[in-house]
């Protein structure tokens, strides 16, 4: 899936969950203005950002990228920015 398709998919998911871009950005730990630029196609998404977005939406990365409608199985948490190890 290309960046435009991914952006469109994320916008659809935001709408279907009655979220705002700002709310999704907060949940995913991404700057709101940066998310907006990426959704408009001015910047490309990094894989880790898509993982954070998927986690914030309760989905898997594969769901975001492939466009399937599978949610994260019960008892399995999708990664979020807080759960991502940082380099020291």
N, C-alpha and C positions, 0 to 999 in steps of 0.2 A: 504494500500500500504506500502511496506517495504521501508527502507532507500535507498536500491539499486534502486528500481523502481522510487522513488521520484528523486533521483540524475539523473537517465537516462531521466526522464521527463523534469527536469530543463535544462539539457544539450541540449535536443531536442528543447526546447523553446528558449534557447540562440541562437542556430544555426538558427532556423526559423525566428528569428528577426534580424539576422546579427549583433548580439552583441558579445562582448567578455566577459569572466568571470570577468575581471577587471571592465568593464563598468556596468555590472549587480551589482557587489559588491558595486560600488560607488552609484548607484541609490538606492540600498537597505540599504545602510549605514552599510555594513558588511565588515570586513577586507578581502582583496583579498586573502591572503594566507589561511585564515580560510575557506573561501568559497571553495577554491580549495581542501583543505583537506576533507571537507564534501562531495564534489562532487565525490571525489575518494573513499569515503567510510571509510576513516580513523577516522572520527568523525560523530556522529549522528546529524541531524538537530533538533533544538528545534522548537516548534510550532511557537513562535514569529518570529524566523528567516524565517520560511516559509511564514508567513504573510507579512513580509517585502519584501521578494522576489516576492510574488504574487503581491503586490502593485506596485513594481518597474516594473513588466511586464504588469500591467494593468489587472490583473486577480484576481480571488477570490482564497482563500485558498482551497476551495473545488475543483477548477479546477486543482490546482497543485497536490493535493492528489489523486483525483479520476481519473485524466487523461482525463477528458472531455475537450472539446474545447470551453467552454463558457467564454466570456469576461465579465468584470465588466460592468453592465448596465450604460448607459449614465446618468450623474448627480450623480452617486454614486462613491465615491472614496474608493479605497481599502486602508487599513492602511499602513502607512510607519513608519519607525523608528522615524522620527521627530514627527509624530502624536501620538506616543505611550506615555502615561503618565509615568512619572518616580516616583518611591517611594521617599518620603522625610523623 
